[in-house]
Amino acid sequence: MVILWSTIESRSEWVQKCHIKMIVLLTFLSLAATVVCGQAATYGDTEQAFRDCQLFLERSRELTAEESKRATSCFNFVIGAWDMGEYLSWREVFLGKDPPFCPPEEEVDVTKPILVFVNYVEEHPEKMEHRLAMVLEWSFKRAYPCTDAYYIKLAN
């Protein structure tokens, strides 16, 4: 893969800038989750996250205060995981390594990663026994696989 670094002095400088931006983003997300929900959005249980994300996607009725809090926790966690995964994927691509998944170049609507996760778990309910971070990565990898066409497009 050929990448022109003309606008960036060096790869290490680019990686350092990305690390700083990621630390700021993660700090912001953590604080936002605490302020909005009254607690940080944390999960280990894929099944609970799945149920909370289904609430987030539900549009047929008004959610109760508790359901809204759970739906917001899903949003905070999944979008935080998406942002971190997207950053790590781009970093791996630019370092010439294989990324966990290949995010699209265009901006992704905030509901898309949640839909990807919910659809994946609906199709693979046996995955609920695994850690949430693993299931999120698998769902993103299935939705955004790394292909030769993807790398060719990046190189042009």
Buried (B, 14 or more C-beta within 10 A) or exposed (E): EEEEEEEBEEBEEBBEEBEEEBEEBBEEBBEBBEEBBEEBBEBEEBBBBBBBBBBBEEEEEEBEEEBBBBBBBBBBBBBBBBBBBBBBBBBBBBEEEEBBBBBEEEEBEEBBBBBBBBBBBEEBEEBBEEEBBEBBBBBBBBBBEBEEEBEEEBEE
